[in-house]
């Protein structure tokens, strides 16, 4: 099983210069828990979580604040052809809920794999038993 088998290809993203309130709207609209932050070349420069945005809302209220001010960075990425077990171990070890998937482990975004995707993989394995 590979990351590419369970990742979400071409995930919804946001530029670092966007307002954090736009990020919240996108996450609500698409029911997302993680939102990759990309530059103009679709390279991952950060990651936002719902919790990040909730904290930002408490701290900044209605003030305009760019995503770059509240995103997590640096970002751990993983290659699409990586074994799924390695992705699980990376997320467990680093205590993170998602991994942006990039070409050859670089930073050009091609997908995202989340805890929900890993649960789907587990369900598939259990159903095969």
C-alpha positions in Angstrom: 0.0 0.0 0.0 1.3 3.4 -1.0 0.5 6.9 0.0 -0.8 7.5 -3.5 -3.5 4.8 -3.0 -5.2 6.8 -0.2 -4.2 10.4 -0.6 -6.5 13.2 -1.8 -5.1 14.4 -5.1 -5.1 18.1 -6.0 -6.2 19.2 -2.5 -7.8 22.6 -1.8 -5.0 25.1 -0.9 -4.6 28.7 0.1 -1.9 31.3 -0.6 0.2 32.6 2.4 -0.9 36.1 1.7 -4.7 35.3 2.1 -6.5 36.6 5.1 -7.0 34.0 7.9 -10.7 34.5 7.7 -10.7 33.4 4.1 -9.0 30.2 5.2 -11.7 29.6 7.8 -14.4 30.1 5.2 -12.7 27.6 2.8 -12.3 25.0 5.5 -15.9 25.4 6.5 -17.2 25.3 2.9 -15.2 22.1 2.1 -15.4 20.5 5.6 -11.6 20.4 5.9 -9.5 20.0 9.0 -6.1 20.8 7.3 -5.4 23.3 4.6 -2.0 23.4 2.8 -0.5 26.8 2.3 1.2 27.2 -1.0 3.3 29.8 -2.9 2.8 30.8 -6.6 4.5 27.7 -7.8 2.2 25.3 -5.8 5.0 24.6 -3.4 4.0 23.9 0.2 5.1 26.6 2.6 2.9 25.9 5.6 -0.1 24.1 6.9 -3.2 25.4 8.7 -5.5 23.5 11.0 -8.9 24.3 12.4 -7.3 24.8 15.7 -4.8 27.3 14.3 -7.7 29.4 13.0 -9.7 29.2 16.2 -6.7 30.5 18.1 -6.1 33.2 15.5 -9.8 34.3 15.8 -9.4 34.6 19.6 -6.1 36.6 19.3 -6.8 38.8 16.3 -10.7 39.0 16.4 -11.7 40.9 13.2 -8.3 42.3 12.4 -6.9 41.4 8.9 -4.1 38.9 9.4 -2.4 37.0 6.7 -2.3 33.2 6.8 1.5 33.3 6.9 1.2 34.7 10.5 -0.8 31.7 11.8 0.3 28.7 9.7 2.7 25.9 10.9 6.1 25.9 9.2 8.3 24.1 8.3 6.1 21.4 6.8 7.0 17.7 6.7 6.0 16.3 3.3 6.0 12.8 1.9 6.4 11.3 -1.6 3.4 9.7 -3.2 5.2 6.4 -3.8 6.1 6.1 -0.1 4.8 3.0 1.8 1.7 3.8 3.8 3.3 2.4 6.9 6.0 5.0 6.7 3.4 7.8 6.5 1.7 6.4 9.6 5.0 6.3 11.5 5.9 9.8 10.4 2.5 11.2 11.5 2.7 9.3 14.8 6.3 10.3 15.5 5.7 14.0 14.7 2.2 14.1 16.3 0.7 15.6 13.2 -2.7 14.9 11.5 -1.7 15.2 7.9 1.1 15.1 5.4 1.2 17.1 2.3 2.2 14.8 -0.6 4.8 16.1 -3.0 6.7 15.0 -6.0 9.8 13.0 -4.9 9.5 14.2 -1.3 10.1 17.8 -2.3 7.7 20.6 -1.8 5.6 20.7 -5.1 2.1 19.7 -3.8 0.4 16.8 -5.6 -1.9 15.6 -2.7 -2.5 15.3 1.0 -2.9 12.3 3.3 -4.8 12.7 6.6 -5.7 10.6 9.6 -9.1 10.0 7.9 -7.4 8.6 4.9 -5.4 6.3 7.1 -8.6 5.1 8.8 -10.0 4.4 5.4 -6.9 2.3 4.6 -7.3 0.4 7.9 -11.0 -0.3 7.2 -9.9 -1.7 3.8 -7.4 -4.0 5.4 -9.8 -5.2 8.1 -12.5 -5.9 5.5 -10.1 -8.0 3.5 -9.5 -10.3 6.5 
